[in-house]
Amino acid sequence: MDIVTLACGLLVIAFALDVILSWSWQSAYFRYGLPLFWQTRHVVTSKQLVDCVPFLEKRLRHDISPVIEFQAIGQNEYAFREKVFSSGGLRYLHIMHGYLHLEPDTQQLTVIGHAKWFVVTALLLVVAGLVVELANGAGNPGQSPLPGSAIVLLPIGMGLLVCYGIQAWRYSNVGKDVRGLLSFDV
């Protein structure tokens, strides 16, 4: 088996795991992972998350972005994800899945975006490939210090940063909207 076949196999496995764990709303998948987005907000409320999530879902469905779905995974804990096939006009690669938690004792609302396993796997493979390419070209005096694959991968990296920016903005709005709904009578 060659290295490209192995890399493609790892990507397929990571993608399949993301799909299965996300669609089945596995609580550990949403609670734990590599956090790419983390926001904590102070809220003064006697309400529970269950009181505001239906209003939040309605509010977020009128956006041009993909629909955000919520699922309770514990008391005052919700998993959320952007629906892949929704009618929103804005399309981008979803690199995170979300976790929303309200801690009534400390009155802290936490929104976390964990990296999808597919994205982490792809980035690790890209970094490993670049390291190998740089190591192989290090002894060649005529070799460019920036390998050709790095030039090709630069736009992909920029695209991932744009996707992250969109999702971080949306996840921040989830926290802001939940805080607003918890603070007011709905």
N, C-alpha and C positions, 0 to 999 in steps of 0.2 A: 504494500500500500504506500503510495507516495504522500508527500506532505500536503499537497493541495486537496487530495481526497479526504485526508484526515481533518483538515481545517474545515472543509465544507460539511463533513459529517458532524463535527462539533457545533457548527452554526445551526444545522438542522435540528440537532438534539436540543440546544438551548432555546431555539424558537418554539419547538413543540412543547417544551416544559413551560415556557411563558404562557402559551395559549391555554394549555390544560389547567395550570394553576390559577390563571386569571379568570377563565370562564367558569371554573368550579368554585370561585371565591374562597380559596384556601387561606385561612386567617394568617398562618405563619408567613405565607408569601407576601402578604401586605404589611404585616407588622415588622418584619425583619428584612434586612438587606443592606445594600450599599446606598446610603442616603446621598442624593444629589441636591435635594432641596429640603430645607428644614426651617420652619417658621413657628415661633411660639408667640401667642398673643394673650394678654391678660383680659379676662372677661368677668364681669360682675353679673351673675345670674343664678337663679334657682332652677332654671330649666335644664332639661336633658337634651342631648343631640337629637333624639328621636322626635322631639317637638318641632325641630326646624328643618330636618332633612327633606320632607315632602315639599316645603316651600322653596327650598334651595334647588331641588331638582326642577321645579317649574320655572324658576328664575333663569337657570342655566340652559334650558331648552330653547329659549328665544334668541340665543346667540348664533352667530354664523359659524362658530367653531363646533367641532364634534360634541355630541351629547356626553355629559358626564353622568355615569351611573354610580349609585351608592348602594352598599350592602352592609347591614349591621353584622359585626363579627364579635361583639361583646357589649357589655354595658358601657355606654358612652364611647364606643369605638366603631368606626366605620371604615371599610375599605372603599376606595373609589378608583375608577378607571375611565378613560375616554373610550367611547364606543368606536370601534374601527369602521364599521359600516353605518354611518349616520348621514342625515341629510344636510349637515352643515357645509358651507361653501369652502371653508379653510381646511386644507389637507396637509398633513405633515407626519413625520415618523414619530410615533409615541415612544419615547425613550424611558419613561417612568410610569409607575403605578403608584397610587396614593393611599395614605393612611391618615385618618382624622381621629383625634383623641381629645376628649374633654376630661380634665381632672377636676372634679367639683371641689375637693378639699383645698387645692392651691389656686383654683379658678384660672387654670392655664388651658388654653386651646392650642393644640399642636397639629400642624400639617406637615407631613413628611412625604417626599417623593423619592421612592427607591428606584434605582436603576433596574431596567429589565435585564434578565440574564443574557438575552441575545445581544444586547448592546455591549455589556461587559465582555462577553466572549469575543465579539468582533473587535473591540478595542485592544484586548490582550493579544489577539492574533496579529493585528496590524503592528503593534509595538514590537512583538517578537520578530515579525518579518523585517521590520526596519533595522532592528538590532543585528540580525543575521546579515542583512545586506550591507550595513555599515562595516561590520566585522570582516566580511569577505572583500570589501573594497578598500580597506584600510591600508593594505600593503602596496596598492597600485598608485604610483605617483601621478599618473595622468587621469585618475578617476576623480569625478566631481565630488566635493564633500557632501552635497545634497543629492542623494540618489534619485533616479527618475521616478521610482514609485512614490517617493515622498512628495514630489511635485504633483503627481496624480491624486494622492491622498489628501493634499491640502484643501481642495474644494470640498471633499467629503467631510473633513473635520469641521470646516466652516459651516457646512450644512447642518451638522449635528449640533453645533453651538446655537444656530438659529432655532432649531427644533427645541433645544433645551430652554432657550429664552422664552419661546412661546408657552411651553408647558410651565415654566417657573412663574410666568405672569398669570396664567390661568390658576395655578395652585395657590398663589398669593391671593387671588380674587376669591377662591373658595374660602380661605381663612377669613378674609375681610367680610364676606357675605354671611358666613356662619356667625361670626362675632356680632354683626349687626342684627341678625335674626334672634340670637340669644339675648341680646340687650333690650329688645323691644317686644311688645306684645304682638304676637302673630295670630 
